[in-house]
């Protein structure tokens, strides 16, 4: 019940925001730069740090290796809310 109270609705992104996310993902893939990935899952916005390994815009899929456990994670592009390069 408490978890239901802290749930938020998935943010709706503009076309421009989606293009910027896609551009940042592709750039991070080619330069092997670490990124902050913010995504929506089960009513929460979660941020993780990792490296992009694969992007398939048409298939709504990307793969990243997280910084903590160094595991490969598959995720849908439609779950992404924001992507920023780690400075």
N, CA, C and O atoms as CSV, one atom per row, in Angstrom:
chain,resi,resn,atom,element,x,y,z
A,1,UNK,N,N,0.827,-1.191,0.000
A,1,UNK,CA,C,0.000,0.000,0.000
A,1,UNK,C,C,0.873,1.258,0.000
A,1,UNK,O,O,0.580,2.217,-0.714
A,2,UNK,N,N,1.946,1.256,0.800
A,2,UNK,CA,C,2.842,2.413,0.841
A,2,UNK,C,C,3.507,2.604,-0.516
A,2,UNK,O,O,3.661,3.734,-0.980
A,3,UNK,N,N,3.903,1.502,-1.154
A,3,UNK,CA,C,4.535,1.598,-2.468
A,3,UNK,C,C,3.614,2.245,-3.490
A,3,UNK,O,O,4.081,2.985,-4.356
A,4,UNK,N,N,2.329,1.984,-3.407
A,4,UNK,CA,C,1.364,2.584,-4.328
A,4,UNK,C,C,1.310,4.098,-4.156
A,4,UNK,O,O,1.066,4.817,-5.126
A,5,UNK,N,N,1.532,4.591,-2.951
A,5,UNK,CA,C,1.473,6.025,-2.687
A,5,UNK,C,C,2.640,6.778,-3.319
A,5,UNK,O,O,2.499,7.952,-3.660
A,6,UNK,N,N,3.778,6.131,-3.478
A,6,UNK,CA,C,4.947,6.808,-4.040
A,6,UNK,C,C,5.074,6.610,-5.549
A,6,UNK,O,O,6.008,7.129,-6.158
A,7,UNK,N,N,4.160,5.875,-6.153
A,7,UNK,CA,C,4.203,5.665,-7.594
A,7,UNK,C,C,3.903,6.961,-8.325
A,7,UNK,O,O,3.093,7.775,-7.883
A,8,UNK,N,N,4.578,7.132,-9.459
A,8,UNK,CA,C,4.342,8.296,-10.305
A,8,UNK,C,C,3.964,7.810,-11.703
A,8,UNK,O,O,4.289,6.690,-12.094
A,9,UNK,N,N,3.277,8.667,-12.440
A,9,UNK,CA,C,2.919,8.328,-13.811
A,9,UNK,C,C,4.148,8.473,-14.694
A,9,UNK,O,O,5.021,9.297,-14.420
A,10,UNK,N,N,4.219,7.673,-15.754
A,10,UNK,CA,C,5.356,7.755,-16.662
A,10,UNK,C,C,5.322,9.095,-17.387
A,10,UNK,O,O,4.312,9.449,-17.996
A,11,UNK,N,N,6.429,9.842,-17.320
A,11,UNK,CA,C,6.485,11.130,-18.017
A,11,UNK,C,C,6.334,10.948,-19.530
A,11,UNK,O,O,6.841,9.983,-20.102
A,12,UNK,N,N,5.639,11.877,-20.159
A,12,UNK,CA,C,5.464,11.852,-21.606
A,12,UNK,C,C,6.531,12.764,-22.212
A,12,UNK,O,O,6.631,13.940,-21.860
A,13,UNK,N,N,7.321,12.210,-23.121
A,13,UNK,CA,C,8.407,12.967,-23.728
A,13,UNK,C,C,7.965,13.575,-25.050
A,13,UNK,O,O,7.138,13.012,-25.768
A,14,UNK,N,N,8.534,14.738,-25.356
A,14,UNK,CA,C,8.279,15.353,-26.656
A,14,UNK,C,C,9.135,14.657,-27.707
A,14,UNK,O,O,10.059,13.914,-27.375
A,15,UNK,N,N,8.824,14.900,-28.963
A,15,UNK,CA,C,9.607,14.337,-30.059
A,15,UNK,C,C,11.061,14.800,-29.970
A,15,UNK,O,O,11.985,14.031,-30.232
A,16,UNK,N,N,11.249,16.063,-29.597
A,16,UNK,CA,C,12.595,16.622,-29.463
A,16,UNK,C,C,13.381,15.923,-28.349
A,16,UNK,O,O,14.563,15.625,-28.520
A,17,UNK,N,N,12.737,15.663,-27.219
A,17,UNK,CA,C,13.397,14.961,-26.116
A,17,UNK,C,C,13.789,13.543,-26.526
A,17,UNK,O,O,14.873,13.074,-26.177
A,18,UNK,N,N,12.914,12.860,-27.264
A,18,UNK,CA,C,13.213,11.503,-27.712
A,18,UNK,C,C,14.388,11.496,-28.693
A,18,UNK,O,O,15.235,10.603,-28.645
A,19,UNK,N,N,14.437,12.489,-29.581
A,19,UNK,CA,C,15.557,12.592,-30.520
A,19,UNK,C,C,16.870,12.845,-29.781
A,19,UNK,O,O,17.905,12.279,-30.132
A,20,UNK,N,N,16.823,13.695,-28.758
A,20,UNK,CA,C,18.029,13.999,-27.979
A,20,UNK,C,C,18.516,12.755,-27.235
A,20,UNK,O,O,19.719,12.497,-27.181
A,21,UNK,N,N,17.605,11.996,-26.671
A,21,UNK,CA,C,17.965,10.749,-25.981
A,21,UNK,C,C,18.625,9.790,-26.965
A,21,UNK,O,O,19.661,9.197,-26.663
A,22,UNK,N,N,18.024,9.640,-28.141
A,22,UNK,CA,C,18.565,8.739,-29.155
A,22,UNK,C,C,19.961,9.191,-29.583
A,22,UNK,O,O,20.867,8.366,-29.706
A,23,UNK,N,N,20.140,10.491,-29.808
A,23,UNK,CA,C,21.441,11.038,-30.202
A,23,UNK,C,C,22.495,10.765,-29.123
A,23,UNK,O,O,23.607,10.337,-29.433
A,24,UNK,N,N,22.143,11.013,-27.860
A,24,UNK,CA,C,23.078,10.800,-26.752
A,24,UNK,C,C,23.446,9.324,-26.623
A,24,UNK,O,O,24.605,8.994,-26.367
A,25,UNK,N,N,22.467,8.433,-26.798
A,25,UNK,CA,C,22.742,6.993,-26.743
A,25,UNK,C,C,23.716,6.568,-27.835
A,25,UNK,O,O,24.682,5.854,-27.566
A,26,UNK,N,N,23.465,7.004,-29.056
A,26,UNK,CA,C,24.325,6.637,-30.181
A,26,UNK,C,C,25.732,7.190,-29.975
A,26,UNK,O,O,26.719,6.497,-30.225
A,27,UNK,N,N,25.821,8.440,-29.519
A,27,UNK,CA,C,27.131,9.044,-29.269
A,27,UNK,C,C,27.888,8.282,-28.179
A,27,UNK,O,O,29.081,8.015,-28.318
A,28,UNK,N,N,27.189,7.934,-27.094
A,28,UNK,CA,C,27.820,7.183,-26.000
A,28,UNK,C,C,28.262,5.798,-26.463
A,28,UNK,O,O,29.289,5.291,-26.011
A,29,UNK,N,N,27.497,5.187,-27.358
A,29,UNK,CA,C,27.858,3.889,-27.909
A,29,UNK,C,C,29.171,3.973,-28.688
A,29,UNK,O,O,30.059,3.138,-28.519
A,30,UNK,N,N,29.282,4.989,-29.542
A,30,UNK,CA,C,30.456,5.111,-30.407
A,30,UNK,C,C,31.698,5.630,-29.685
A,30,UNK,O,O,32.820,5.326,-30.092
A,31,UNK,N,N,31.511,6.408,-28.618
A,31,UNK,CA,C,32.666,6.966,-27.899
A,31,UNK,C,C,32.984,6.182,-26.635
A,31,UNK,O,O,33.986,6.445,-25.970
A,32,UNK,N,N,32.119,5.205,-26.301
A,32,UNK,CA,C,32.273,4.401,-25.086
A,32,UNK,C,C,32.335,5.267,-23.829
A,32,UNK,O,O,33.104,4.999,-22.905
A,33,UNK,N,N,31.502,6.316,-23.819
A,33,UNK,CA,C,31.423,7.191,-22.643
A,33,UNK,C,C,30.353,6.677,-21.689
A,33,UNK,O,O,29.329,6.137,-22.108
A,34,UNK,N,N,30.609,6.854,-20.424
A,34,UNK,CA,C,29.671,6.449,-19.383
A,34,UNK,C,C,28.503,7.436,-19.351
A,34,UNK,O,O,28.689,8.638,-19.542
A,35,UNK,N,N,27.290,6.913,-19.106
A,35,UNK,CA,C,26.097,7.752,-19.073
A,35,UNK,C,C,25.250,7.465,-17.839
A,35,UNK,O,O,25.311,6.387,-17.247
A,36,UNK,N,N,24.453,8.476,-17.474
A,36,UNK,CA,C,23.387,8.302,-16.485
A,36,UNK,C,C,22.128,7.995,-17.278
A,36,UNK,O,O,21.747,8.766,-18.159
A,37,UNK,N,N,21.485,6.887,-16.977
A,37,UNK,CA,C,20.244,6.486,-17.629
A,37,UNK,C,C,19.110,6.613,-16.625
A,37,UNK,O,O,19.136,5.979,-15.570
A,38,UNK,N,N,18.122,7.423,-16.947
A,38,UNK,CA,C,16.937,7.525,-16.098
A,38,UNK,C,C,15.788,6.878,-16.857
A,38,UNK,O,O,15.481,7.262,-17.985
A,39,UNK,N,N,15.157,5.891,-16.226
A,39,UNK,CA,C,14.085,5.169,-16.885
A,39,UNK,C,C,12.919,4.956,-15.930
A,39,UNK,O,O,13.052,5.092,-14.713
A,40,UNK,N,N,11.787,4.623,-16.507
A,40,UNK,CA,C,10.558,4.418,-15.755
A,40,UNK,C,C,10.287,2.924,-15.647
A,40,UNK,O,O,10.270,2.208,-16.649
A,41,UNK,N,N,10.073,2.460,-14.404
A,41,UNK,CA,C,9.769,1.050,-14.193
A,41,UNK,C,C,8.869,0.897,-12.970
A,41,UNK,O,O,9.199,1.366,-11.881
A,42,UNK,N,N,7.749,0.245,-13.162
A,42,UNK,CA,C,6.802,-0.061,-12.074
A,42,UNK,C,C,6.477,1.151,-11.203
A,42,UNK,O,O,6.510,1.068,-9.975
A,43,UNK,N,N,6.168,2.266,-11.841
A,43,UNK,CA,C,5.726,3.444,-11.102
A,43,UNK,C,C,6.840,4.281,-10.508
A,43,UNK,O,O,6.571,5.199,-9.734
A,44,UNK,N,N,8.093,3.983,-10.853
A,44,UNK,CA,C,9.210,4.743,-10.295
A,44,UNK,C,C,10.157,5.189,-11.395
A,44,UNK,O,O,10.286,4.530,-12.427
A,45,UNK,N,N,10.821,6.324,-11.160
A,45,UNK,CA,C,11.881,6.799,-12.045
A,45,UNK,C,C,13.207,6.390,-11.411
A,45,UNK,O,O,13.508,6.785,-10.285
A,46,UNK,N,N,13.986,5.612,-12.121
A,46,UNK,CA,C,15.230,5.043,-11.602
A,46,UNK,C,C,16.392,5.560,-12.442
A,46,UNK,O,O,16.297,5.635,-13.667
A,47,UNK,N,N,17.494,5.918,-11.775
A,47,UNK,CA,C,18.697,6.362,-12.483
A,47,UNK,C,C,19.837,5.400,-12.193
A,47,UNK,O,O,20.109,5.065,-11.040
A,48,UNK,N,N,20.498,4.963,-13.253
A,48,UNK,CA,C,21.657,4.076,-13.140
A,48,UNK,C,C,22.781,4.640,-13.997
A,48,UNK,O,O,22.552,5.449,-14.896
A,49,UNK,N,N,23.986,4.203,-13.706
A,49,UNK,CA,C,25.152,4.596,-14.477
A,49,UNK,C,C,25.666,3.382,-15.230
A,49,UNK,O,O,25.709,2.277,-14.689
A,50,UNK,N,N,26.056,3.592,-16.486
A,50,UNK,CA,C,26.568,2.460,-17.241
A,50,UNK,C,C,27.114,2.863,-18.595
A,50,UNK,O,O,27.236,4.046,-18.914
A,51,UNK,N,N,27.440,1.844,-19.385
A,51,UNK,CA,C,27.985,2.027,-20.723
A,51,UNK,C,C,27.029,1.394,-21.724
A,51,UNK,O,O,26.556,0.278,-21.512
A,52,UNK,N,N,26.745,2.099,-22.810
A,52,UNK,CA,C,25.855,1.592,-23.846
A,52,UNK,C,C,26.613,0.580,-24.704
A,52,UNK,O,O,27.732,0.840,-25.145
A,53,UNK,N,N,25.993,-0.571,-24.930
A,53,UNK,CA,C,26.636,-1.601,-25.730
A,53,UNK,C,C,25.954,-1.805,-27.085
A,53,UNK,O,O,26.605,-2.201,-28.052
A,54,UNK,N,N,24.649,-1.535,-27.158
A,54,UNK,CA,C,23.896,-1.799,-28.380
A,54,UNK,C,C,22.651,-0.914,-28.391
A,54,UNK,O,O,22.011,-0.727,-27.357
A,55,UNK,N,N,22.308,-0.372,-29.559
A,55,UNK,CA,C,21.086,0.423,-29.705
A,55,UNK,C,C,20.382,-0.008,-30.987
A,55,UNK,O,O,20.999,-0.076,-32.050
A,56,UNK,N,N,19.085,-0.298,-30.879
A,56,UNK,CA,C,18.252,-0.622,-32.031
A,56,UNK,C,C,17.001,0.244,-31.941
A,56,UNK,O,O,16.012,-0.139,-31.315
A,57,UNK,N,N,17.056,1.409,-32.570
A,57,UNK,CA,C,15.945,2.358,-32.495
A,57,UNK,C,C,14.663,1.793,-33.086
A,57,UNK,O,O,13.579,2.013,-32.548
A,58,UNK,N,N,14.782,1.072,-34.182
A,58,UNK,CA,C,13.591,0.511,-34.826
A,58,UNK,C,C,12.958,-0.592,-33.979
A,58,UNK,O,O,11.739,-0.763,-33.980
A,59,UNK,N,N,13.785,-1.327,-33.267
A,59,UNK,CA,C,13.289,-2.415,-32.428
A,59,UNK,C,C,12.969,-1.987,-31.011
A,59,UNK,O,O,12.606,-2.822,-30.182
A,60,UNK,N,N,13.100,-0.675,-30.711
A,60,UNK,CA,C,12.797,-0.137,-29.384
A,60,UNK,C,C,13.598,-0.861,-28.301
A,60,UNK,O,O,13.048,-1.259,-27.274
A,61,UNK,N,N,14.907,-1.029,-28.539
A,61,UNK,CA,C,15.732,-1.811,-27.626
A,61,UNK,C,C,17.130,-1.228,-27.520
A,61,UNK,O,O,17.685,-0.740,-28.504
A,62,UNK,N,N,17.690,-1.281,-26.332
A,62,UNK,CA,C,19.110,-1.003,-26.177
A,62,UNK,C,C,19.653,-1.863,-25.051
A,62,UNK,O,O,18.910,-2.337,-24.192
A,63,UNK,N,N,20.966,-2.055,-25.073
A,63,UNK,CA,C,21.633,-2.857,-24.054
A,63,UNK,C,C,22.704,-1.991,-23.405
A,63,UNK,O,O,23.478,-1.323,-24.091
A,64,UNK,N,N,22.739,-2.009,-22.072
A,64,UNK,CA,C,23.791,-1.290,-21.368
A,64,UNK,C,C,24.406,-2.184,-20.308
A,64,UNK,O,O,23.772,-3.114,-19.810
A,65,UNK,N,N,25.649,-1.885,-19.976
A,65,UNK,CA,C,26.357,-2.604,-18.924
A,65,UNK,C,C,26.377,-1.688,-17.713
A,65,UNK,O,O,26.956,-0.603,-17.758
A,66,UNK,N,N,25.747,-2.124,-16.630
A,66,UNK,CA,C,25.674,-1.254,-15.460
A,66,UNK,C,C,27.023,-1.176,-14.751
A,66,UNK,O,O,27.859,-2.074,-14.844
A,67,UNK,N,N,27.195,-0.079,-14.050
A,67,UNK,CA,C,28.468,0.229,-13.409
A,67,UNK,C,C,28.691,-0.573,-12.128
A,67,UNK,O,O,29.835,-0.819,-11.747
A,68,UNK,N,N,27.618,-0.979,-11.464
A,68,UNK,CA,C,27.734,-1.630,-10.165
A,68,UNK,C,C,28.101,-3.103,-10.297
A,68,UNK,O,O,29.120,-3.542,-9.765
A,69,UNK,N,N,27.273,-3.862,-11.003
A,69,UNK,CA,C,27.466,-5.312,-11.098
A,69,UNK,C,C,28.106,-5.737,-12.409
A,69,UNK,O,O,28.414,-6.914,-12.599
A,70,UNK,N,N,28.307,-4.790,-13.311
A,70,UNK,CA,C,28.882,-5.058,-14.631
A,70,UNK,C,C,28.094,-6.123,-15.380
A,70,UNK,O,O,28.670,-6.980,-16.050
A,71,UNK,N,N,26.776,-6.061,-15.259
A,71,UNK,CA,C,25.889,-6.991,-15.949
A,71,UNK,C,C,25.266,-6.326,-17.163
A,71,UNK,O,O,25.062,-5.112,-17.176
A,72,UNK,N,N,24.961,-7.124,-18.188
A,72,UNK,CA,C,24.253,-6.610,-19.353
A,72,UNK,C,C,22.780,-6.487,-19.017
A,72,UNK,O,O,22.184,-7.403,-18.450
A,73,UNK,N,N,22.200,-5.361,-19.366
A,73,UNK,CA,C,20.785,-5.116,-19.135
A,73,UNK,C,C,20.116,-4.742,-20.447
A,73,UNK,O,O,20.559,-3.818,-21.129
A,74,UNK,N,N,19.052,-5.452,-20.805
A,74,UNK,CA,C,18.247,-5.101,-21.977
A,74,UNK,C,C,17.126,-4.198,-21.504
A,74,UNK,O,O,16.522,-4.425,-20.456
A,75,UNK,N,N,16.858,-3.169,-22.293
A,75,UNK,CA,C,15.794,-2.252,-21.917
A,75,UNK,C,C,15.129,-1.691,-23.162
A,75,UNK,O,O,15.746,-1.592,-24.223
A,76,UNK,N,N,13.874,-1.328,-23.018
A,76,UNK,CA,C,13.146,-0.718,-24.124
A,76,UNK,C,C,13.447,0.776,-24.146
A,76,UNK,O,O,13.494,1.423,-23.100
A,77,UNK,N,N,13.649,1.311,-25.327
A,77,UNK,CA,C,13.887,2.748,-25.462
A,77,UNK,C,C,12.697,3.550,-24.952
A,77,UNK,O,O,12.864,4.665,-24.457
A,78,UNK,N,N,11.507,2.994,-25.069
A,78,UNK,CA,C,10.306,3.700,-24.629
A,78,UNK,C,C,10.230,3.857,-23.113
A,78,UNK,O,O,9.424,4.645,-22.618
A,79,UNK,N,N,11.062,3.118,-22.362
A,79,UNK,CA,C,11.107,3.262,-20.900
A,79,UNK,C,C,12.030,4.385,-20.472
A,79,UNK,O,O,11.964,4.839,-19.330
A,80,UNK,N,N,12.901,4.846,-21.384
A,80,UNK,CA,C,13.864,5.881,-21.042
A,80,UNK,C,C,13.194,7.229,-20.858
A,80,UNK,O,O,12.289,7.600,-21.607
A,81,UNK,N,N,13.651,7.951,-19.853
A,81,UNK,CA,C,13.164,9.301,-19.597
A,81,UNK,C,C,14.248,10.324,-19.914
A,81,UNK,O,O,13.961,11.408,-20.421
A,82,UNK,N,N,15.518,9.963,-19.605
A,82,UNK,CA,C,16.612,10.896,-19.828
A,82,UNK,C,C,17.931,10.129,-19.897
A,82,UNK,O,O,18.078,9.070,-19.287
A,83,UNK,N,N,18.886,10.680,-20.647
A,83,UNK,CA,C,20.230,10.141,-20.749
A,83,UNK,C,C,21.192,11.324,-20.715
A,83,UNK,O,O,21.042,12.280,-21.477
A,84,UNK,N,N,22.172,11.251,-19.833
A,84,UNK,CA,C,23.187,12.305,-19.735
A,84,UNK,C,C,24.552,11.667,-19.632
A,84,UNK,O,O,24.717,10.626,-18.997
A,85,UNK,N,N,25.546,12.305,-20.268
A,85,UNK,CA,C,26.911,11.829,-20.141
A,85,UNK,C,C,27.444,12.134,-18.755
A,85,UNK,O,O,27.148,13.184,-18.184
A,86,UNK,N,N,28.235,11.207,-18.211
A,86,UNK,CA,C,28.897,11.430,-16.943
A,86,UNK,C,C,30.105,12.316,-17.231
A,86,UNK,O,O,30.906,12.016,-18.116
A,87,UNK,N,N,30.230,13.392,-16.490
A,87,UNK,CA,C,31.343,14.331,-16.720
A,87,UNK,C,C,32.648,13.809,-16.225
A,87,UNK,O,O,33.670,14.485,-16.348
